[in-house]
Amino acid sequence: MLINELLSPSRAICALEGGSKKRTLEIVSRHIAEQQPEMTADEIFSGLINRERLGSTGIGEGVAIPHCRLRDCNQALGILIQLDQAIEFDAIDGKPVDLLFVLLVPEEACDEHLQTLGNLAELFSQETFRERLRSAQSNRSLYNAAVEFQAG
């Protein structure tokens, strides 16, 4: 899946004051639940935090891709976050995280989930992409930076 199929302008948040991994995931869960009434913030947060307990989703270079499969999720969706200050995330390289892409997929979408995660990890491994996201000054410019980069 391409990033523009997962994101919407309302699911790109620039300069979020996260403070900690747990707090950031709580904020993100509430934000998604406000837009997706079939899911609750508690359900989303529980899924994300349980996945983090299996091992950090911090992939390095200041990036994390928290993700989970949820029963009440009807289609894959993402939310892109640029934090105002990097937070500890137990990332693989030990560096704090300032960019997050939270991915939620339907419970039965195992193959799609893995393929989408791989595509996101590849995209975020590109320094130019990360720099564009970090230089965004508004929610809209963050969204545009993400979708325009992948569109080429």
Chimera marker file (.cmm) of the C-alpha trace (Angstrom):
<marker_set name="trace">
<marker id="1" x="0.000" y="0.000" z="0.000" r="1" g="1" b="0" radius="0.5"/>
<marker id="2" x="1.154" y="3.488" z="-0.784" r="1" g="1" b="0" radius="0.5"/>
<marker id="3" x="1.310" y="6.057" z="1.973" r="1" g="1" b="0" radius="0.5"/>
<marker id="4" x="-1.445" y="8.149" z="0.325" r="1" g="1" b="0" radius="0.5"/>
<marker id="5" x="-3.783" y="5.143" z="0.631" r="1" g="1" b="0" radius="0.5"/>
<marker id="6" x="-3.146" y="4.978" z="4.391" r="1" g="1" b="0" radius="0.5"/>
<marker id="7" x="-3.034" y="8.667" z="5.281" r="1" g="1" b="0" radius="0.5"/>
<marker id="8" x="-5.456" y="11.537" z="5.101" r="1" g="1" b="0" radius="0.5"/>
<marker id="9" x="-4.714" y="15.219" z="5.746" r="1" g="1" b="0" radius="0.5"/>
<marker id="10" x="-6.495" y="14.920" z="9.104" r="1" g="1" b="0" radius="0.5"/>
<marker id="11" x="-4.157" y="12.101" z="10.132" r="1" g="1" b="0" radius="0.5"/>
<marker id="12" x="-0.898" y="14.038" z="9.806" r="1" g="1" b="0" radius="0.5"/>
<marker id="13" x="0.121" y="15.869" z="12.970" r="1" g="1" b="0" radius="0.5"/>
<marker id="14" x="3.066" y="18.255" z="13.023" r="1" g="1" b="0" radius="0.5"/>
<marker id="15" x="4.942" y="19.238" z="16.210" r="1" g="1" b="0" radius="0.5"/>
<marker id="16" x="2.911" y="17.009" z="18.545" r="1" g="1" b="0" radius="0.5"/>
<marker id="17" x="3.878" y="17.342" z="22.208" r="1" g="1" b="0" radius="0.5"/>
<marker id="18" x="4.213" y="13.654" z="23.039" r="1" g="1" b="0" radius="0.5"/>
<marker id="19" x="6.468" y="13.616" z="26.074" r="1" g="1" b="0" radius="0.5"/>
<marker id="20" x="6.780" y="9.827" z="26.300" r="1" g="1" b="0" radius="0.5"/>
<marker id="21" x="6.069" y="6.699" z="24.292" r="1" g="1" b="0" radius="0.5"/>
<marker id="22" x="2.974" y="5.835" z="26.321" r="1" g="1" b="0" radius="0.5"/>
<marker id="23" x="1.579" y="9.367" z="26.263" r="1" g="1" b="0" radius="0.5"/>
<marker id="24" x="2.164" y="9.693" z="22.514" r="1" g="1" b="0" radius="0.5"/>
<marker id="25" x="0.361" y="6.418" z="21.821" r="1" g="1" b="0" radius="0.5"/>
<marker id="26" x="-2.549" y="7.557" z="24.034" r="1" g="1" b="0" radius="0.5"/>
<marker id="27" x="-2.872" y="10.835" z="22.110" r="1" g="1" b="0" radius="0.5"/>
<marker id="28" x="-2.679" y="9.049" z="18.763" r="1" g="1" b="0" radius="0.5"/>
<marker id="29" x="-5.274" y="6.476" z="19.861" r="1" g="1" b="0" radius="0.5"/>
<marker id="30" x="-7.732" y="9.214" z="20.828" r="1" g="1" b="0" radius="0.5"/>
<marker id="31" x="-7.113" y="11.086" z="17.573" r="1" g="1" b="0" radius="0.5"/>
<marker id="32" x="-7.821" y="8.006" z="15.456" r="1" g="1" b="0" radius="0.5"/>
<marker id="33" x="-10.906" y="7.039" z="17.483" r="1" g="1" b="0" radius="0.5"/>
<marker id="34" x="-12.371" y="10.513" z="16.944" r="1" g="1" b="0" radius="0.5"/>
<marker id="35" x="-12.208" y="9.905" z="13.176" r="1" g="1" b="0" radius="0.5"/>
<marker id="36" x="-13.031" y="6.200" z="13.185" r="1" g="1" b="0" radius="0.5"/>
<marker id="37" x="-16.077" y="5.729" z="15.443" r="1" g="1" b="0" radius="0.5"/>
<marker id="38" x="-16.086" y="1.951" z="14.921" r="1" g="1" b="0" radius="0.5"/>
<marker id="39" x="-12.936" y="1.792" z="17.075" r="1" g="1" b="0" radius="0.5"/>
<marker id="40" x="-12.423" y="3.047" z="20.620" r="1" g="1" b="0" radius="0.5"/>
<marker id="41" x="-9.368" y="4.861" z="21.881" r="1" g="1" b="0" radius="0.5"/>
<marker id="42" x="-8.915" y="2.139" z="24.530" r="1" g="1" b="0" radius="0.5"/>
<marker id="43" x="-9.000" y="-0.619" z="21.915" r="1" g="1" b="0" radius="0.5"/>
<marker id="44" x="-6.431" y="1.170" z="19.742" r="1" g="1" b="0" radius="0.5"/>
<marker id="45" x="-4.145" y="2.028" z="22.657" r="1" g="1" b="0" radius="0.5"/>
<marker id="46" x="-4.344" y="-1.501" z="24.034" r="1" g="1" b="0" radius="0.5"/>
<marker id="47" x="-3.433" y="-2.988" z="20.655" r="1" g="1" b="0" radius="0.5"/>
<marker id="48" x="-0.491" y="-0.626" z="20.186" r="1" g="1" b="0" radius="0.5"/>
<marker id="49" x="0.892" y="-0.967" z="23.706" r="1" g="1" b="0" radius="0.5"/>
<marker id="50" x="0.554" y="-4.756" z="23.648" r="1" g="1" b="0" radius="0.5"/>
<marker id="51" x="2.527" y="-4.817" z="20.400" r="1" g="1" b="0" radius="0.5"/>
<marker id="52" x="5.226" y="-2.613" z="21.969" r="1" g="1" b="0" radius="0.5"/>
<marker id="53" x="5.533" y="-5.113" z="24.838" r="1" g="1" b="0" radius="0.5"/>
<marker id="54" x="6.597" y="-7.735" z="22.283" r="1" g="1" b="0" radius="0.5"/>
<marker id="55" x="9.457" y="-5.490" z="21.191" r="1" g="1" b="0" radius="0.5"/>
<marker id="56" x="9.921" y="-1.869" z="20.289" r="1" g="1" b="0" radius="0.5"/>
<marker id="57" x="8.710" y="-0.691" z="16.901" r="1" g="1" b="0" radius="0.5"/>
<marker id="58" x="11.500" y="1.907" z="16.828" r="1" g="1" b="0" radius="0.5"/>
<marker id="59" x="13.299" y="1.077" z="13.566" r="1" g="1" b="0" radius="0.5"/>
<marker id="60" x="16.187" y="3.520" z="13.964" r="1" g="1" b="0" radius="0.5"/>
<marker id="61" x="17.203" y="6.947" z="12.652" r="1" g="1" b="0" radius="0.5"/>
<marker id="62" x="14.579" y="8.599" z="14.876" r="1" g="1" b="0" radius="0.5"/>
<marker id="63" x="11.665" y="6.622" z="13.386" r="1" g="1" b="0" radius="0.5"/>
<marker id="64" x="9.080" y="4.284" z="14.916" r="1" g="1" b="0" radius="0.5"/>
<marker id="65" x="6.251" y="2.420" z="13.204" r="1" g="1" b="0" radius="0.5"/>
<marker id="66" x="3.861" y="1.372" z="15.979" r="1" g="1" b="0" radius="0.5"/>
<marker id="67" x="1.326" y="-1.039" z="14.528" r="1" g="1" b="0" radius="0.5"/>
<marker id="68" x="-1.307" y="-3.598" z="15.359" r="1" g="1" b="0" radius="0.5"/>
<marker id="69" x="-4.200" y="-5.562" z="13.929" r="1" g="1" b="0" radius="0.5"/>
<marker id="70" x="-7.627" y="-4.741" z="15.323" r="1" g="1" b="0" radius="0.5"/>
<marker id="71" x="-10.941" y="-6.567" z="15.149" r="1" g="1" b="0" radius="0.5"/>
<marker id="72" x="-12.980" y="-3.397" z="14.570" r="1" g="1" b="0" radius="0.5"/>
<marker id="73" x="-10.636" y="-1.909" z="11.977" r="1" g="1" b="0" radius="0.5"/>
<marker id="74" x="-12.309" y="-2.080" z="8.552" r="1" g="1" b="0" radius="0.5"/>
<marker id="75" x="-9.380" y="-0.975" z="6.384" r="1" g="1" b="0" radius="0.5"/>
<marker id="76" x="-5.685" y="-0.274" z="6.796" r="1" g="1" b="0" radius="0.5"/>
<marker id="77" x="-5.026" y="3.266" z="7.966" r="1" g="1" b="0" radius="0.5"/>
<marker id="78" x="-2.142" y="5.279" z="9.234" r="1" g="1" b="0" radius="0.5"/>
<marker id="79" x="-1.367" y="8.424" z="11.143" r="1" g="1" b="0" radius="0.5"/>
<marker id="80" x="1.874" y="10.318" z="10.633" r="1" g="1" b="0" radius="0.5"/>
<marker id="81" x="3.344" y="12.146" z="13.607" r="1" g="1" b="0" radius="0.5"/>
<marker id="82" x="6.212" y="14.596" z="13.796" r="1" g="1" b="0" radius="0.5"/>
<marker id="83" x="7.023" y="15.187" z="17.473" r="1" g="1" b="0" radius="0.5"/>
<marker id="84" x="8.080" y="18.585" z="18.777" r="1" g="1" b="0" radius="0.5"/>
<marker id="85" x="10.840" y="16.824" z="20.745" r="1" g="1" b="0" radius="0.5"/>
<marker id="86" x="12.303" y="13.346" z="20.313" r="1" g="1" b="0" radius="0.5"/>
<marker id="87" x="11.297" y="10.743" z="22.911" r="1" g="1" b="0" radius="0.5"/>
<marker id="88" x="12.793" y="7.502" z="24.162" r="1" g="1" b="0" radius="0.5"/>
<marker id="89" x="11.301" y="4.592" z="22.258" r="1" g="1" b="0" radius="0.5"/>
<marker id="90" x="13.742" y="1.726" z="22.873" r="1" g="1" b="0" radius="0.5"/>
<marker id="91" x="14.632" y="1.910" z="19.176" r="1" g="1" b="0" radius="0.5"/>
<marker id="92" x="16.946" y="-0.650" z="17.651" r="1" g="1" b="0" radius="0.5"/>
<marker id="93" x="19.769" y="1.941" z="17.365" r="1" g="1" b="0" radius="0.5"/>
<marker id="94" x="19.141" y="3.414" z="20.829" r="1" g="1" b="0" radius="0.5"/>
<marker id="95" x="18.305" y="6.853" z="19.392" r="1" g="1" b="0" radius="0.5"/>
<marker id="96" x="15.224" y="8.793" z="20.465" r="1" g="1" b="0" radius="0.5"/>
<marker id="97" x="12.291" y="8.983" z="18.052" r="1" g="1" b="0" radius="0.5"/>
<marker id="98" x="10.744" y="12.112" z="16.536" r="1" g="1" b="0" radius="0.5"/>
<marker id="99" x="8.859" y="10.586" z="13.575" r="1" g="1" b="0" radius="0.5"/>
<marker id="100" x="6.113" y="7.989" z="13.973" r="1" g="1" b="0" radius="0.5"/>
<marker id="101" x="3.861" y="6.293" z="11.500" r="1" g="1" b="0" radius="0.5"/>
<marker id="102" x="1.126" y="4.434" z="13.363" r="1" g="1" b="0" radius="0.5"/>
<marker id="103" x="-0.423" y="1.650" z="11.293" r="1" g="1" b="0" radius="0.5"/>
<marker id="104" x="-3.706" y="-0.082" z="12.069" r="1" g="1" b="0" radius="0.5"/>
<marker id="105" x="-4.959" y="-2.957" z="9.952" r="1" g="1" b="0" radius="0.5"/>
<marker id="106" x="-7.938" y="-5.333" z="10.087" r="1" g="1" b="0" radius="0.5"/>
<marker id="107" x="-7.394" y="-8.383" z="12.268" r="1" g="1" b="0" radius="0.5"/>
<marker id="108" x="-7.461" y="-10.822" z="9.329" r="1" g="1" b="0" radius="0.5"/>
<marker id="109" x="-5.058" y="-8.786" z="7.129" r="1" g="1" b="0" radius="0.5"/>
<marker id="110" x="-1.830" y="-10.581" z="8.077" r="1" g="1" b="0" radius="0.5"/>
<marker id="111" x="-0.100" y="-10.589" z="4.673" r="1" g="1" b="0" radius="0.5"/>
<marker id="112" x="-1.179" y="-7.048" z="3.842" r="1" g="1" b="0" radius="0.5"/>
<marker id="113" x="0.041" y="-5.938" z="7.271" r="1" g="1" b="0" radius="0.5"/>
<marker id="114" x="3.520" y="-7.367" z="6.764" r="1" g="1" b="0" radius="0.5"/>
<marker id="115" x="3.848" y="-6.033" z="3.223" r="1" g="1" b="0" radius="0.5"/>
<marker id="116" x="2.720" y="-2.553" z="4.268" r="1" g="1" b="0" radius="0.5"/>
<marker id="117" x="5.152" y="-2.547" z="7.202" r="1" g="1" b="0" radius="0.5"/>
<marker id="118" x="7.975" y="-3.487" z="4.846" r="1" g="1" b="0" radius="0.5"/>
<marker id="119" x="7.047" y="-0.707" z="2.432" r="1" g="1" b="0" radius="0.5"/>
<marker id="120" x="6.905" y="1.841" z="5.254" r="1" g="1" b="0" radius="0.5"/>
<marker id="121" x="10.247" y="0.735" z="6.680" r="1" g="1" b="0" radius="0.5"/>
<marker id="122" x="11.822" y="1.073" z="3.231" r="1" g="1" b="0" radius="0.5"/>
<marker id="123" x="10.337" y="4.544" z="2.767" r="1" g="1" b="0" radius="0.5"/>
<marker id="124" x="11.488" y="5.754" z="6.198" r="1" g="1" b="0" radius="0.5"/>
<marker id="125" x="14.980" y="4.355" z="5.609" r="1" g="1" b="0" radius="0.5"/>
<marker id="126" x="15.497" y="7.120" z="3.039" r="1" g="1" b="0" radius="0.5"/>
<marker id="127" x="17.243" y="10.108" z="4.591" r="1" g="1" b="0" radius="0.5"/>
<marker id="128" x="15.675" y="12.542" z="2.119" r="1" g="1" b="0" radius="0.5"/>
<marker id="129" x="12.181" y="11.400" z="3.131" r="1" g="1" b="0" radius="0.5"/>
<marker id="130" x="12.929" y="11.794" z="6.840" r="1" g="1" b="0" radius="0.5"/>
<marker id="131" x="14.403" y="15.258" z="6.266" r="1" g="1" b="0" radius="0.5"/>
<marker id="132" x="11.291" y="16.388" z="4.368" r="1" g="1" b="0" radius="0.5"/>
<marker id="133" x="9.053" y="15.238" z="7.199" r="1" g="1" b="0" radius="0.5"/>
<marker id="134" x="11.229" y="16.871" z="9.844" r="1" g="1" b="0" radius="0.5"/>
<marker id="135" x="11.216" y="20.202" z="7.994" r="1" g="1" b="0" radius="0.5"/>
<marker id="136" x="7.400" y="20.348" z="7.759" r="1" g="1" b="0" radius="0.5"/>
<marker id="137" x="5.914" y="23.330" z="9.587" r="1" g="1" b="0" radius="0.5"/>
<marker id="138" x="2.217" y="22.412" z="9.607" r="1" g="1" b="0" radius="0.5"/>
<marker id="139" x="-0.079" y="19.396" z="9.524" r="1" g="1" b="0" radius="0.5"/>
<marker id="140" x="-0.831" y="20.019" z="5.850" r="1" g="1" b="0" radius="0.5"/>
<marker id="141" x="2.828" y="20.405" z="4.876" r="1" g="1" b="0" radius="0.5"/>
<marker id="142" x="3.645" y="17.182" z="6.757" r="1" g="1" b="0" radius="0.5"/>
<marker id="143" x="0.927" y="15.331" z="4.851" r="1" g="1" b="0" radius="0.5"/>
<marker id="144" x="2.036" y="16.847" z="1.532" r="1" g="1" b="0" radius="0.5"/>
<marker id="145" x="5.685" y="16.006" z="2.191" r="1" g="1" b="0" radius="0.5"/>
<marker id="146" x="4.799" y="12.364" z="2.744" r="1" g="1" b="0" radius="0.5"/>
<marker id="147" x="2.478" y="11.805" z="-0.208" r="1" g="1" b="0" radius="0.5"/>
<marker id="148" x="4.402" y="13.931" z="-2.706" r="1" g="1" b="0" radius="0.5"/>
<marker id="149" x="7.678" y="12.171" z="-1.905" r="1" g="1" b="0" radius="0.5"/>
<marker id="150" x="6.249" y="8.756" z="-2.623" r="1" g="1" b="0" radius="0.5"/>
<marker id="151" x="4.420" y="9.999" z="-5.726" r="1" g="1" b="0" radius="0.5"/>
<marker id="152" x="7.819" y="10.964" z="-7.119" r="1" g="1" b="0" radius="0.5"/>
<link id1="1" id2="2" r="1" g="1" b="0" radius="0.2"/>
<link id1="2" id2="3" r="1" g="1" b="0" radius="0.2"/>
<link id1="3" id2="4" r="1" g="1" b="0" radius="0.2"/>
<link id1="4" id2="5" r="1" g="1" b="0" radius="0.2"/>
<link id1="5" id2="6" r="1" g="1" b="0" radius="0.2"/>
<link id1="6" id2="7" r="1" g="1" b="0" radius="0.2"/>
<link id1="7" id2="8" r="1" g="1" b="0" radius="0.2"/>
<link id1="8" id2="9" r="1" g="1" b="0" radius="0.2"/>
<link id1="9" id2="10" r="1" g="1" b="0" radius="0.2"/>
<link id1="10" id2="11" r="1" g="1" b="0" radius="0.2"/>
<link id1="11" id2="12" r="1" g="1" b="0" radius="0.2"/>
<link id1="12" id2="13" r="1" g="1" b="0" radius="0.2"/>
<link id1="13" id2="14" r="1" g="1" b="0" radius="0.2"/>
<link id1="14" id2="15" r="1" g="1" b="0" radius="0.2"/>
<link id1="15" id2="16" r="1" g="1" b="0" radius="0.2"/>
<link id1="16" id2="17" r="1" g="1" b="0" radius="0.2"/>
<link id1="17" id2="18" r="1" g="1" b="0" radius="0.2"/>
<link id1="18" id2="19" r="1" g="1" b="0" radius="0.2"/>
<link id1="19" id2="20" r="1" g="1" b="0" radius="0.2"/>
<link id1="20" id2="21" r="1" g="1" b="0" radius="0.2"/>
<link id1="21" id2="22" r="1" g="1" b="0" radius="0.2"/>
<link id1="22" id2="23" r="1" g="1" b="0" radius="0.2"/>
<link id1="23" id2="24" r="1" g="1" b="0" radius="0.2"/>
<link id1="24" id2="25" r="1" g="1" b="0" radius="0.2"/>
<link id1="25" id2="26" r="1" g="1" b="0" radius="0.2"/>
<link id1="26" id2="27" r="1" g="1" b="0" radius="0.2"/>
<link id1="27" id2="28" r="1" g="1" b="0" radius="0.2"/>
<link id1="28" id2="29" r="1" g="1" b="0" radius="0.2"/>
<link id1="29" id2="30" r="1" g="1" b="0" radius="0.2"/>
<link id1="30" id2="31" r="1" g="1" b="0" radius="0.2"/>
<link id1="31" id2="32" r="1" g="1" b="0" radius="0.2"/>
<link id1="32" id2="33" r="1" g="1" b="0" radius="0.2"/>
<link id1="33" id2="34" r="1" g="1" b="0" radius="0.2"/>
<link id1="34" id2="35" r="1" g="1" b="0" radius="0.2"/>
<link id1="35" id2="36" r="1" g="1" b="0" radius="0.2"/>
<link id1="36" id2="37" r="1" g="1" b="0" radius="0.2"/>
<link id1="37" id2="38" r="1" g="1" b="0" radius="0.2"/>
<link id1="38" id2="39" r="1" g="1" b="0" radius="0.2"/>
<link id1="39" id2="40" r="1" g="1" b="0" radius="0.2"/>
<link id1="40" id2="41" r="1" g="1" b="0" radius="0.2"/>
<link id1="41" id2="42" r="1" g="1" b="0" radius="0.2"/>
<link id1="42" id2="43" r="1" g="1" b="0" radius="0.2"/>
<link id1="43" id2="44" r="1" g="1" b="0" radius="0.2"/>
<link id1="44" id2="45" r="1" g="1" b="0" radius="0.2"/>
<link id1="45" id2="46" r="1" g="1" b="0" radius="0.2"/>
<link id1="46" id2="47" r="1" g="1" b="0" radius="0.2"/>
<link id1="47" id2="48" r="1" g="1" b="0" radius="0.2"/>
<link id1="48" id2="49" r="1" g="1" b="0" radius="0.2"/>
<link id1="49" id2="50" r="1" g="1" b="0" radius="0.2"/>
<link id1="50" id2="51" r="1" g="1" b="0" radius="0.2"/>
<link id1="51" id2="52" r="1" g="1" b="0" radius="0.2"/>
<link id1="52" id2="53" r="1" g="1" b="0" radius="0.2"/>
<link id1="53" id2="54" r="1" g="1" b="0" radius="0.2"/>
<link id1="54" id2="55" r="1" g="1" b="0" radius="0.2"/>
<link id1="55" id2="56" r="1" g="1" b="0" radius="0.2"/>
<link id1="56" id2="57" r="1" g="1" b="0" radius="0.2"/>
<link id1="57" id2="58" r="1" g="1" b="0" radius="0.2"/>
<link id1="58" id2="59" r="1" g="1" b="0" radius="0.2"/>
<link id1="59" id2="60" r="1" g="1" b="0" radius="0.2"/>
<link id1="60" id2="61" r="1" g="1" b="0" radius="0.2"/>
<link id1="61" id2="62" r="1" g="1" b="0" radius="0.2"/>
<link id1="62" id2="63" r="1" g="1" b="0" radius="0.2"/>
<link id1="63" id2="64" r="1" g="1" b="0" radius="0.2"/>
<link id1="64" id2="65" r="1" g="1" b="0" radius="0.2"/>
<link id1="65" id2="66" r="1" g="1" b="0" radius="0.2"/>
<link id1="66" id2="67" r="1" g="1" b="0" radius="0.2"/>
<link id1="67" id2="68" r="1" g="1" b="0" radius="0.2"/>
<link id1="68" id2="69" r="1" g="1" b="0" radius="0.2"/>
<link id1="69" id2="70" r="1" g="1" b="0" radius="0.2"/>
<link id1="70" id2="71" r="1" g="1" b="0" radius="0.2"/>
<link id1="71" id2="72" r="1" g="1" b="0" radius="0.2"/>
<link id1="72" id2="73" r="1" g="1" b="0" radius="0.2"/>
<link id1="73" id2="74" r="1" g="1" b="0" radius="0.2"/>
<link id1="74" id2="75" r="1" g="1" b="0" radius="0.2"/>
<link id1="75" id2="76" r="1" g="1" b="0" radius="0.2"/>
<link id1="76" id2="77" r="1" g="1" b="0" radius="0.2"/>
<link id1="77" id2="78" r="1" g="1" b="0" radius="0.2"/>
<link id1="78" id2="79" r="1" g="1" b="0" radius="0.2"/>
<link id1="79" id2="80" r="1" g="1" b="0" radius="0.2"/>
<link id1="80" id2="81" r="1" g="1" b="0" radius="0.2"/>
<link id1="81" id2="82" r="1" g="1" b="0" radius="0.2"/>
<link id1="82" id2="83" r="1" g="1" b="0" radius="0.2"/>
<link id1="83" id2="84" r="1" g="1" b="0" radius="0.2"/>
<link id1="84" id2="85" r="1" g="1" b="0" radius="0.2"/>
<link id1="85" id2="86" r="1" g="1" b="0" radius="0.2"/>
<link id1="86" id2="87" r="1" g="1" b="0" radius="0.2"/>
<link id1="87" id2="88" r="1" g="1" b="0" radius="0.2"/>
<link id1="88" id2="89" r="1" g="1" b="0" radius="0.2"/>
<link id1="89" id2="90" r="1" g="1" b="0" radius="0.2"/>
<link id1="90" id2="91" r="1" g="1" b="0" radius="0.2"/>
<link id1="91" id2="92" r="1" g="1" b="0" radius="0.2"/>
<link id1="92" id2="93" r="1" g="1" b="0" radius="0.2"/>
<link id1="93" id2="94" r="1" g="1" b="0" radius="0.2"/>
<link id1="94" id2="95" r="1" g="1" b="0" radius="0.2"/>
<link id1="95" id2="96" r="1" g="1" b="0" radius="0.2"/>
<link id1="96" id2="97" r="1" g="1" b="0" radius="0.2"/>
<link id1="97" id2="98" r="1" g="1" b="0" radius="0.2"/>
<link id1="98" id2="99" r="1" g="1" b="0" radius="0.2"/>
<link id1="99" id2="100" r="1" g="1" b="0" radius="0.2"/>
<link id1="100" id2="101" r="1" g="1" b="0" radius="0.2"/>
<link id1="101" id2="102" r="1" g="1" b="0" radius="0.2"/>
<link id1="102" id2="103" r="1" g="1" b="0" radius="0.2"/>
<link id1="103" id2="104" r="1" g="1" b="0" radius="0.2"/>
<link id1="104" id2="105" r="1" g="1" b="0" radius="0.2"/>
<link id1="105" id2="106" r="1" g="1" b="0" radius="0.2"/>
<link id1="106" id2="107" r="1" g="1" b="0" radius="0.2"/>
<link id1="107" id2="108" r="1" g="1" b="0" radius="0.2"/>
<link id1="108" id2="109" r="1" g="1" b="0" radius="0.2"/>
<link id1="109" id2="110" r="1" g="1" b="0" radius="0.2"/>
<link id1="110" id2="111" r="1" g="1" b="0" radius="0.2"/>
<link id1="111" id2="112" r="1" g="1" b="0" radius="0.2"/>
<link id1="112" id2="113" r="1" g="1" b="0" radius="0.2"/>
<link id1="113" id2="114" r="1" g="1" b="0" radius="0.2"/>
<link id1="114" id2="115" r="1" g="1" b="0" radius="0.2"/>
<link id1="115" id2="116" r="1" g="1" b="0" radius="0.2"/>
<link id1="116" id2="117" r="1" g="1" b="0" radius="0.2"/>
<link id1="117" id2="118" r="1" g="1" b="0" radius="0.2"/>
<link id1="118" id2="119" r="1" g="1" b="0" radius="0.2"/>
<link id1="119" id2="120" r="1" g="1" b="0" radius="0.2"/>
<link id1="120" id2="121" r="1" g="1" b="0" radius="0.2"/>
<link id1="121" id2="122" r="1" g="1" b="0" radius="0.2"/>
<link id1="122" id2="123" r="1" g="1" b="0" radius="0.2"/>
<link id1="123" id2="124" r="1" g="1" b="0" radius="0.2"/>
<link id1="124" id2="125" r="1" g="1" b="0" radius="0.2"/>
<link id1="125" id2="126" r="1" g="1" b="0" radius="0.2"/>
<link id1="126" id2="127" r="1" g="1" b="0" radius="0.2"/>
<link id1="127" id2="128" r="1" g="1" b="0" radius="0.2"/>
<link id1="128" id2="129" r="1" g="1" b="0" radius="0.2"/>
<link id1="129" id2="130" r="1" g="1" b="0" radius="0.2"/>
<link id1="130" id2="131" r="1" g="1" b="0" radius="0.2"/>
<link id1="131" id2="132" r="1" g="1" b="0" radius="0.2"/>
<link id1="132" id2="133" r="1" g="1" b="0" radius="0.2"/>
<link id1="133" id2="134" r="1" g="1" b="0" radius="0.2"/>
<link id1="134" id2="135" r="1" g="1" b="0" radius="0.2"/>
<link id1="135" id2="136" r="1" g="1" b="0" radius="0.2"/>
<link id1="136" id2="137" r="1" g="1" b="0" radius="0.2"/>
<link id1="137" id2="138" r="1" g="1" b="0" radius="0.2"/>
<link id1="138" id2="139" r="1" g="1" b="0" radius="0.2"/>
<link id1="139" id2="140" r="1" g="1" b="0" radius="0.2"/>
<link id1="140" id2="141" r="1" g="1" b="0" radius="0.2"/>
<link id1="141" id2="142" r="1" g="1" b="0" radius="0.2"/>
<link id1="142" id2="143" r="1" g="1" b="0" radius="0.2"/>
<link id1="143" id2="144" r="1" g="1" b="0" radius="0.2"/>
<link id1="144" id2="145" r="1" g="1" b="0" radius="0.2"/>
<link id1="145" id2="146" r="1" g="1" b="0" radius="0.2"/>
<link id1="146" id2="147" r="1" g="1" b="0" radius="0.2"/>
<link id1="147" id2="148" r="1" g="1" b="0" radius="0.2"/>
<link id1="148" id2="149" r="1" g="1" b="0" radius="0.2"/>
<link id1="149" id2="150" r="1" g="1" b="0" radius="0.2"/>
<link id1="150" id2="151" r="1" g="1" b="0" radius="0.2"/>
<link id1="151" id2="152" r="1" g="1" b="0" radius="0.2"/>
</marker_set>
